[in-house]
Amino acid sequence: TIPNDHIEHALAQLKHDATYVGLRSLRDGRSVIEPWPISRTYSLEERIKCARSYRKKDEELQENTSISELEKLMLEKEYQKKFYIFRYDQLSLMHQAIYGSDGVRQRFIQFWMNHFTVGDTNGTRFYMGHLYKDIIGRGIDGHFSELTYDVIRHPAMLTYLDNVYSIGEKSKEARENNGDSEIGLNDNLARELLELHTVSPSAKYTEMDIHNAAKILAGWGQIFNHPNSYRWFREAGISDFNDAYFHRRAEPGEKVVMERTYPTGKKSLRLLIDDLSTSVFTIEFISYKLCLHFISDEPSHEDVNYVANAWRASHGYLPDVHKAVIERSANADVPKVQWPLTWLLTLARITQARLFYGWEDMYDDDDLSKGEYKPRKIMEELGQNFWARRQPDGFSLNSIDWISPEHMERRIRFSTMITKHCKPQLHPEELASRVGASSETLELISKGRSIHDQFILLACSKEIMGTI
């Protein structure tokens, strides 16, 4: 059981709309924590422009037969340096989790990043940082229905689940098509909206429900990084990329999903998501997922019901739902083993270890930028790269999938890296005191032959692997 003052501290972090911070560089000898630079913070419009420019340059490069492969490789590196802005998104996510004043809030952001999974495909990596930081990062201050609506119509989600290719079979574009392009509905986003994002299969929806939900989603999105995308958006009168509804691609007429009838037009998506968000199946499904992730691999009925009651009482107001999760987590008898990435970020946060390079170190041509300080490399090694190509059901929430001998070996390697290269600020004894190590753990770490060994033993202890 966690003391009340610790619960209040966690709740304060949850409410706090913290400034994003990070390290400028690991070279200055001071490694001062500073506000994240505006120059490395990108709007959705800037991201889509960047994705479009990179696609154009890359296609031109691949078609160029007048230069050598070495020259192509050098140009490719130049293009990456200019256009790969998502590398700063990755770094910012890591820095904020370690150095920010809202660690608990970041935990919930990462939960929802996984719930609304988006993988790297067809340019999504350029948009994902905006989805994570601006849509989910701010959306957890509101209702679940609002968050879901904003996520589903975001360019990253529309692209990842192929809704940008979905065109109503009776739409104006379909009627005017002369066989120049393939016309038809794509069910991917509709299926995942029902199966993974809201009601779950427990609702016993049918394939026809999925198909009709796909009809509601038809018209949402376009190939955002296509060379003609700006013209398409201009002709459709769309100035907001996060509100990309193309009337001429939409399926006309009423649609019936799970025995509810929805009108024709743009507003039907909001109505559908509002209904799905208030469903008893959605409340039970996501309350269980929250408890599974934060409390136990076998959450009790009391835990799930406590969170679900908070959901019902607040009509899905996420700050109240998250508060209920924290309160139940604080009373858990056994700490839940955390994701490897959560464990590593928590360890770096507690010890203030310099785990990642600074934003000015990104493209240095020496060992600092080629070694273990890269966010992408670290996430990949842990098996939890949020920017990777992955399945729509996200990373597993079950501890058993993250404590295999292979995963434990990785934790040992990263603990070794931190204690030997990342300058942790806490001695093992101080760290043990801070996490409330048990007498068994204290006895175990006392057997370490060096401070480095003791740090590794403590880092892989049940207290830190189960830290909330």
Backbone torsions as a table, in degrees:
resi	resn	phi	psi	omega
1	THR	NA	135.2	-177.6
2	ILE	-93.9	135.4	179.4
3	PRO	-57.4	153.1	-176.8
4	ASN	-60.3	-35.6	-178.6
5	ASP	-66.7	-29.7	176.5
6	HIS	-71.1	-36.7	177.4
7	ILE	-63.7	-44.0	179.8
8	GLU	-63.7	-36.8	177.7
9	HIS	-64.0	-42.7	178.7
10	ALA	-64.3	-42.1	179.5
11	LEU	-65.7	-34.5	177.7
12	ALA	-65.3	-39.3	177.4
13	GLN	-66.8	-33.1	179.8
14	LEU	-66.3	-37.9	-177.9
15	LYS	-79.6	-21.1	-168.8
16	HIS	-74.5	122.9	174.7
17	ASP	-89.3	81.4	-169.3
18	ALA	-76.2	150.6	170.6
19	THR	-71.2	136.1	176.3
20	TYR	-74.4	135.3	-175.4
21	VAL	-130.3	173.7	177.1
22	GLY	-177.7	-172.2	177.8
23	LEU	-106.0	133.8	176.9
24	ARG	-68.8	-47.2	-177.1
25	SER	-160.8	152.4	173.1
26	LEU	-87.3	-0.3	-172.9
27	ARG	-92.4	-18.4	-170.3
28	ASP	-75.7	-6.3	178.5
29	GLY	84.3	-12.5	-177.6
30	ARG	-113.5	-31.8	-179.2
31	SER	51.3	52.4	-177.0
32	VAL	-72.1	136.2	175.9
33	ILE	-79.9	126.6	-176.7
34	GLU	-131.1	163.3	172.9
35	PRO	-59.5	142.1	178.5
36	TRP	-62.3	133.4	-173.6
37	PRO	-67.5	140.1	176.9
38	ILE	-62.1	-32.0	-179.2
39	SER	-65.7	-17.0	177.8
40	ARG	-111.8	24.4	176.3
41	THR	-120.9	122.0	-167.3
42	TYR	-119.9	137.9	175.0
43	SER	-76.0	167.0	178.0
44	LEU	-63.3	-38.0	178.6
45	GLU	-62.6	-42.8	178.4
46	GLU	-64.1	-36.9	-178.6
47	ARG	-67.5	-43.5	-179.1
48	ILE	-68.8	-38.1	175.4
49	LYS	-61.1	-41.7	179.8
50	CYS	-66.2	-43.5	179.3
51	ALA	-62.5	-41.2	-180.0
52	ARG	-66.0	-42.8	-179.4
53	SER	-65.0	-41.9	179.9
54	TYR	-64.8	-42.9	179.6
55	ARG	-60.1	-42.7	-179.8
56	LYS	-63.8	-46.7	-179.9
57	LYS	-63.5	-41.9	-177.7
58	ASP	-66.7	-41.8	178.6
59	GLU	-63.7	-41.7	177.6
60	GLU	-62.8	-39.3	-179.2
61	LEU	-65.9	-43.5	-178.5
62	GLN	-67.0	-28.6	-179.2
63	GLU	-86.3	-9.6	-177.0
64	ASN	-79.6	114.5	-179.2
65	THR	-102.7	4.8	-176.0
66	SER	-93.4	-3.4	-179.4
67	ILE	-122.5	160.4	-177.7
68	SER	-77.7	166.7	177.3
69	GLU	-63.6	-35.1	177.8
70	LEU	-64.3	-43.0	178.3
71	GLU	-64.9	-37.1	176.8
72	LYS	-62.7	-42.0	-179.9
73	LEU	-63.0	-41.0	179.5
74	MET	-66.3	-40.8	177.8
75	LEU	-67.0	-38.4	178.1
76	GLU	-59.6	-40.9	178.3
77	LYS	-65.6	-37.3	176.8
78	GLU	-64.3	-43.0	179.3
79	TYR	-64.8	-39.2	178.2
80	GLN	-63.1	-43.1	180.0
81	LYS	-61.5	-36.1	-178.0
82	LYS	-80.8	-37.6	-169.1
83	PHE	-111.3	-17.3	-175.3
84	TYR	-78.9	64.9	-177.9
85	ILE	-68.6	-20.5	-179.2
86	PHE	-65.5	-18.8	175.8
87	ARG	-64.0	-32.4	176.2
88	TYR	-73.7	-31.4	174.1
89	ASP	-61.4	-45.5	179.9
90	GLN	-61.2	-44.1	-178.9
91	LEU	-66.1	-41.8	-179.9
92	SER	-62.6	-41.1	178.4
93	LEU	-60.5	-43.1	179.9
94	MET	-68.4	-45.8	-178.5
95	HIS	-61.2	-44.4	-177.4
96	GLN	-64.7	-38.7	179.0
97	ALA	-63.7	-31.7	-177.7
98	ILE	-90.5	-46.1	-170.3
99	TYR	-105.7	-12.9	-178.2
100	GLY	-72.9	166.9	-179.5
101	SER	-95.5	14.5	-176.7
102	ASP	-131.9	50.5	-176.6
103	GLY	-57.5	-39.6	-179.8
104	VAL	-67.1	-41.6	177.6
105	ARG	-59.9	-41.3	179.3
106	GLN	-63.6	-32.9	176.7
107	ARG	-61.4	-43.2	-179.6
108	PHE	-71.7	-35.3	175.5
109	ILE	-58.8	-43.5	-179.2
110	GLN	-69.3	-31.8	173.7
111	PHE	-60.2	-47.4	-177.8
112	TRP	-73.0	-29.0	171.7
113	MET	-59.4	-36.2	-180.0
114	ASN	-79.7	-37.6	178.9
115	HIS	-61.7	-46.7	176.6
116	PHE	-97.2	67.9	-173.5
117	THR	-63.4	134.6	171.3
118	VAL	-132.6	129.5	179.2
119	GLY	-107.3	171.3	-177.4
120	ASP	-81.1	106.4	177.2
121	THR	-159.9	137.8	173.1
122	ASN	53.8	36.9	175.0
123	GLY	95.4	-1.0	-176.1
124	THR	-61.0	-29.5	-177.6
125	ARG	-58.7	-26.9	177.8
126	PHE	-71.2	-28.1	-174.3
127	TYR	-99.1	-17.2	-170.0
128	MET	-62.7	-35.4	179.1
129	GLY	-61.0	-37.2	177.2
130	HIS	-67.3	-40.9	177.5
131	LEU	-60.7	-46.3	-176.5
132	TYR	-69.3	-47.2	-170.6
133	LYS	-86.3	-43.2	-173.5
134	ASP	-92.0	-41.3	-177.0
135	ILE	-85.1	-56.4	179.6
136	ILE	-74.0	-43.8	-177.7
137	GLY	-57.5	-35.5	177.6
138	ARG	-94.7	-29.0	-176.1
139	GLY	-67.3	-22.5	-179.9
140	ILE	-72.6	-2.1	173.7
141	ASP	-89.0	-2.4	-177.6
142	GLY	-121.8	-155.0	-178.0
143	HIS	-87.1	153.0	-179.8
144	PHE	-59.4	-38.7	-178.7
145	SER	-61.9	-40.3	179.4
146	GLU	-67.7	-43.4	178.8
147	LEU	-61.3	-45.8	-178.1
148	THR	-63.1	-43.5	179.4
149	TYR	-60.7	-43.3	-179.0
150	ASP	-69.2	-36.5	179.9
151	VAL	-70.1	-45.7	-174.6
152	ILE	-62.4	-34.9	-177.9
153	ARG	-96.5	11.5	177.8
154	HIS	-77.2	143.1	-179.7
155	PRO	-53.1	-34.6	179.9
156	ALA	-64.4	-45.8	-179.2
157	MET	-71.1	-42.9	179.9
158	LEU	-61.4	-35.5	179.8
159	THR	-77.2	-46.6	-175.5
160	TYR	-58.3	-42.0	-177.6
161	LEU	-102.7	24.3	166.1
162	ASP	65.6	18.7	178.4
163	ASN	-70.1	-17.3	177.5
164	VAL	-66.1	-15.4	178.6
165	TYR	-103.2	1.3	-175.5
166	SER	-88.3	121.8	-177.3
167	ILE	-129.8	129.3	-179.7
168	GLY	-56.7	136.2	-176.1
169	GLU	-68.4	-21.5	177.4
170	LYS	-113.8	16.5	-179.0
171	SER	-71.1	167.0	177.8
172	LYS	-61.1	-40.0	-180.0
173	GLU	-65.6	-36.8	178.5
174	ALA	-68.0	-40.8	-178.8
175	ARG	-66.3	-31.6	-177.7
176	GLU	-92.5	-2.7	-177.4
177	ASN	-70.7	133.9	179.4
178	ASN	-105.0	23.0	-178.3
179	GLY	87.0	7.2	-179.1
180	ASP	-75.9	-23.0	-179.1
181	SER	-141.9	158.9	-178.9
182	GLU	-81.3	128.5	-178.0
183	ILE	-114.2	135.6	176.1
184	GLY	165.5	165.4	179.2
185	LEU	-81.8	146.6	170.9
186	ASN	-115.6	123.0	-173.9
187	ASP	-86.7	-5.2	-169.7
188	ASN	-54.7	-53.2	-175.7
189	LEU	-67.6	-40.0	178.8
190	ALA	-60.8	-42.7	-179.8
191	ARG	-62.6	-46.5	-177.8
192	GLU	-72.3	-30.3	175.7
193	LEU	-58.9	-42.7	179.6
194	LEU	-79.2	-46.1	-172.4
195	GLU	-75.3	-43.7	-170.3
196	LEU	-109.6	-31.4	-172.2
197	HIS	-94.5	-25.5	-176.4
198	THR	-133.4	-100.1	-162.8
199	VAL	-72.2	-25.2	-177.0
200	SER	72.7	165.8	179.4
201	PRO	-60.8	-15.7	178.3
202	SER	-58.4	-23.7	-178.7
203	ALA	-75.2	-12.0	177.6
204	LYS	57.9	41.7	173.6
205	TYR	-70.7	164.5	-175.6
206	THR	-109.5	171.2	174.7
207	GLU	-62.6	-31.8	176.8
208	MET	-67.4	-36.2	175.6
209	ASP	-61.5	-43.2	178.2
210	ILE	-62.5	-44.3	-178.3
211	HIS	-63.1	-40.6	179.5
212	ASN	-72.4	-33.1	173.7
213	ALA	-64.6	-36.7	176.1
214	ALA	-63.5	-35.0	176.1
215	LYS	-64.1	-38.4	177.0
216	ILE	-65.0	-36.8	-178.4
217	LEU	-79.8	-17.0	179.9
218	ALA	-60.6	135.4	-177.7
219	GLY	100.3	-17.9	177.4
220	TRP	-84.5	116.3	174.7
221	GLY	98.5	160.8	178.2
222	GLN	-154.6	167.2	179.7
223	ILE	-70.9	98.2	-168.2
224	PHE	-64.7	-31.3	-176.9
225	ASN	-101.1	15.3	178.0
226	HIS	-70.5	146.4	178.7
227	PRO	-55.7	-26.6	-178.6
228	ASN	-98.0	5.8	-170.8
229	SER	-61.7	-39.9	-178.6
230	TYR	-64.0	-38.0	177.7
231	ARG	-66.1	-43.0	179.4
232	TRP	-59.7	-45.3	-179.3
233	PHE	-66.5	-40.8	-179.8
234	ARG	-63.1	-45.5	-179.6
235	GLU	-65.1	-30.1	179.2
236	ALA	-85.3	-3.5	-180.0
237	GLY	70.9	28.5	-178.8
238	ILE	-103.7	120.6	179.3
239	SER	-109.1	-15.0	-179.0
240	ASP	-108.0	112.8	-178.3
241	PHE	-64.7	-20.0	179.1
242	ASN	-92.1	10.5	177.3
243	ASP	-137.5	47.5	-169.5
244	ALA	-87.9	79.0	177.8
245	TYR	-107.9	116.2	-178.1
246	PHE	-100.7	105.8	-175.5
247	HIS	-58.0	-38.0	-175.0
248	ARG	-71.9	-15.1	177.9
249	ARG	-99.4	-7.5	-174.7
250	ALA	-79.9	150.0	177.8
251	GLU	-83.6	121.0	-179.8
252	PRO	-76.2	167.1	174.1
253	GLY	91.6	167.7	178.5
254	GLU	-74.5	151.9	176.9
255	LYS	-130.8	145.6	179.0
256	VAL	-114.8	121.3	178.5
257	VAL	-128.0	119.6	179.6
258	MET	52.1	47.7	174.1
259	GLU	69.8	13.3	174.8
260	ARG	-114.2	141.4	-177.2
261	THR	-101.4	133.7	-178.2
262	TYR	-119.9	140.7	-176.3
263	PRO	-75.4	168.4	175.8
264	THR	-71.7	155.3	173.7
265	GLY	104.1	176.8	-173.7
266	LYS	-59.7	-37.3	-173.6
267	LYS	-65.5	-18.2	-174.9
268	SER	-64.3	-30.9	179.4
269	LEU	-65.4	-43.6	179.2
270	ARG	-63.2	-40.8	179.0
271	LEU	-64.2	-41.9	178.7
272	LEU	-62.0	-47.3	-177.8
273	ILE	-67.0	-36.7	176.5
274	ASP	-60.9	-42.2	179.3
275	ASP	-67.4	-45.1	179.4
276	LEU	-62.0	-37.6	-175.4
277	SER	-69.9	-26.8	-179.6
278	THR	-96.4	0.1	179.7
279	SER	-64.8	142.3	176.8
280	VAL	-60.4	-31.4	179.2
281	PHE	-67.3	-39.8	177.3
282	THR	-64.8	-46.0	-178.6
283	ILE	-59.9	-46.4	-178.6
284	GLU	-69.2	-41.5	-177.3
285	PHE	-63.4	-49.7	-175.4
286	ILE	-78.1	-31.3	174.3
287	SER	-61.3	-41.1	177.2
288	TYR	-64.0	-44.2	179.9
289	LYS	-60.7	-41.7	178.4
290	LEU	-62.3	-43.2	179.1
291	CYS	-68.0	-38.4	178.5
292	LEU	-62.6	-38.7	-177.1
293	HIS	-78.2	-41.5	-171.1
294	PHE	-100.4	-20.1	-170.3
295	ILE	-116.2	-56.3	-171.7
296	SER	-160.9	152.8	173.3
297	ASP	-69.7	-18.8	176.5
298	GLU	-132.4	71.4	-177.1
299	PRO	-60.4	140.8	-178.6
300	SER	-75.3	161.7	175.5
301	HIS	-59.6	-36.9	-179.2
302	GLU	-64.5	-41.4	178.8
303	ASP	-62.3	-51.1	-177.2
304	VAL	-63.3	-41.9	-178.7
305	ASN	-66.1	-36.3	178.5
306	TYR	-61.1	-46.0	179.2
307	VAL	-69.2	-42.4	-180.0
308	ALA	-63.3	-37.9	177.5
309	ASN	-63.7	-39.7	176.9
310	ALA	-63.8	-37.7	177.4
311	TRP	-62.9	-49.0	-178.5
312	ARG	-64.2	-43.8	-177.2
313	ALA	-64.7	-32.1	-176.5
314	SER	-101.4	1.7	-177.2
315	HIS	58.5	41.4	176.4
316	GLY	78.2	25.7	177.6
317	TYR	-77.6	109.2	-167.0
318	LEU	-62.2	-37.1	176.0
319	PRO	-56.2	-37.6	178.1
320	ASP	-72.2	-37.8	177.4
321	VAL	-64.1	-44.8	-179.7
322	HIS	-66.4	-36.9	176.8
323	LYS	-59.7	-42.6	178.6
324	ALA	-63.6	-38.9	177.9
325	VAL	-62.1	-44.9	-179.9
326	ILE	-62.4	-43.6	-178.9
327	GLU	-63.1	-41.2	178.2
328	ARG	-73.1	-35.5	177.5
329	SER	-62.2	-38.1	-177.6
330	ALA	-64.5	-23.7	-178.0
331	ASN	-101.7	8.7	-179.9
332	ALA	-67.9	138.9	-179.2
333	ASP	-73.2	-37.2	-177.5
334	VAL	-125.2	125.8	179.4
335	PRO	-60.4	140.5	177.3
336	LYS	-78.8	129.3	176.4
337	VAL	-63.4	126.9	-173.1
338	GLN	-88.9	161.7	171.3
339	TRP	-49.9	149.0	175.4
340	PRO	-56.4	-41.0	179.8
341	LEU	-66.4	-41.8	177.2
342	THR	-61.2	-44.5	178.5
343	TRP	-58.4	-47.0	-176.7
344	LEU	-66.3	-43.5	179.5
345	LEU	-66.3	-38.0	177.5
346	THR	-64.6	-43.5	179.0
347	LEU	-61.7	-44.5	178.4
348	ALA	-65.6	-36.8	179.8
349	ARG	-65.4	-46.7	-178.6
350	ILE	-62.8	-42.1	-174.3
351	THR	-92.8	-7.6	-175.1
352	GLN	56.2	35.1	177.7
353	ALA	-69.9	145.5	178.4
354	ARG	-87.4	79.1	-172.0
355	LEU	-79.7	-32.4	-177.7
356	PHE	-122.0	152.0	178.3
357	TYR	-70.8	172.1	179.0
358	GLY	-87.4	169.4	-175.8
359	TRP	-67.1	-22.5	177.1
360	GLU	-83.7	-9.8	180.0
361	ASP	-90.9	-1.9	-169.1
362	MET	-52.5	-44.0	-173.5
363	TYR	-120.0	28.4	173.0
364	ASP	-66.4	142.3	-174.6
365	ASP	-95.5	40.1	176.8
366	ASP	-135.8	-167.7	-171.1
367	ASP	-64.0	-24.7	-177.4
368	LEU	-61.2	-39.8	-177.6
369	SER	-92.3	-3.8	-179.1
370	LYS	-105.8	-6.2	-174.2
371	GLY	-99.8	-140.1	-168.7
372	GLU	-85.1	8.0	-175.5
373	TYR	-92.7	2.2	-176.9
374	LYS	-82.2	127.4	178.1
375	PRO	-57.2	-46.8	-177.6
376	ARG	-60.0	-45.1	-178.0
377	LYS	-63.5	-41.4	-179.0
378	ILE	-68.2	-44.5	178.6
379	MET	-61.7	-39.9	179.1
380	GLU	-65.1	-42.5	-179.7
381	GLU	-63.1	-33.8	179.5
382	LEU	-80.8	-11.7	-177.7
383	GLY	79.0	23.2	-177.4
384	GLN	-139.2	58.3	177.0
385	ASN	-88.2	108.5	-179.0
386	PHE	-65.3	-17.9	-180.0
387	TRP	-97.4	8.1	-176.8
388	ALA	-83.9	165.4	168.7
389	ARG	-71.7	121.5	-176.8
390	ARG	-149.7	170.1	-177.0
391	GLN	-77.2	152.3	-176.4
392	PRO	-63.6	-16.9	-179.6
393	ASP	-83.6	1.3	171.8
394	GLY	73.8	-170.7	179.6
395	PHE	-76.6	146.6	-179.5
396	SER	-60.9	143.8	176.4
397	LEU	-98.5	0.8	-177.1
398	ASN	-93.5	130.2	-177.3
399	SER	-57.7	-36.6	-174.8
400	ILE	-57.7	-26.9	-178.4
401	ASP	-79.8	-5.9	-176.0
402	TRP	-123.5	9.0	-178.1
403	ILE	-125.4	27.9	174.9
404	SER	-69.5	164.0	176.0
405	PRO	-53.9	-37.1	179.5
406	GLU	-64.2	-44.8	-179.6
407	HIS	-69.7	-34.9	177.4
408	MET	-67.0	-37.5	177.4
409	GLU	-62.5	-37.2	178.0
410	ARG	-66.7	-39.9	178.5
411	ARG	-63.3	-39.2	178.3
412	ILE	-64.0	-42.5	179.5
413	ARG	-63.0	-42.0	-179.8
414	PHE	-71.6	-34.8	175.1
415	SER	-62.1	-41.0	177.4
416	THR	-63.1	-43.3	179.4
417	MET	-60.3	-43.7	-177.9
418	ILE	-64.2	-49.0	-174.3
419	THR	-70.4	-25.8	-176.9
420	LYS	-97.5	-26.1	-172.6
421	HIS	-125.2	-17.5	-169.3
422	CYS	-107.6	9.4	172.4
423	LYS	53.7	58.3	176.4
424	PRO	-61.9	143.9	-173.8
425	GLN	-92.4	-3.9	-178.2
426	LEU	-114.1	133.6	170.7
427	HIS	-69.0	149.2	-179.7
428	PRO	-50.5	-38.0	179.2
429	GLU	-64.8	-40.7	178.4
430	GLU	-66.7	-39.9	179.5
431	LEU	-65.1	-42.5	178.8
432	ALA	-61.2	-40.7	179.4
433	SER	-66.7	-39.4	-176.7
434	ARG	-66.4	-36.5	-178.1
435	VAL	-93.6	2.1	178.9
436	GLY	65.6	48.8	-177.6
437	ALA	-61.1	141.2	-179.8
438	SER	-73.5	168.1	178.8
439	SER	-63.2	-34.1	178.6
440	GLU	-65.6	-41.6	179.1
441	THR	-68.3	-40.3	178.3
442	LEU	-61.7	-39.4	178.5
443	GLU	-66.2	-39.4	-179.8
444	LEU	-63.4	-47.6	-175.9
445	ILE	-71.8	-22.5	178.0
446	SER	-66.1	-18.4	-179.6
447	LYS	-84.0	-6.9	177.9
448	GLY	-65.5	134.9	-175.1
449	ARG	-77.8	-14.2	179.9
450	SER	-146.8	170.0	176.7
451	ILE	-61.4	-37.8	178.9
452	HIS	-61.8	-45.8	179.3
453	ASP	-62.3	-42.0	-180.0
454	GLN	-63.6	-39.9	178.9
455	PHE	-62.8	-44.6	-178.9
456	ILE	-63.6	-44.1	178.8
457	LEU	-61.5	-40.8	-179.9
458	LEU	-71.0	-40.5	-179.2
459	ALA	-61.4	-30.0	-179.3
460	CYS	-100.7	17.7	178.8
461	SER	-80.9	164.5	-179.3
462	LYS	-65.0	-29.4	-179.4
463	GLU	-64.8	-45.9	-177.3
464	ILE	-81.7	-36.1	177.8
465	MET	-67.3	-20.2	178.6
466	GLY	-110.2	15.2	-178.8
467	THR	-66.9	136.0	176.2
468	ILE	-86.8	NA	NA
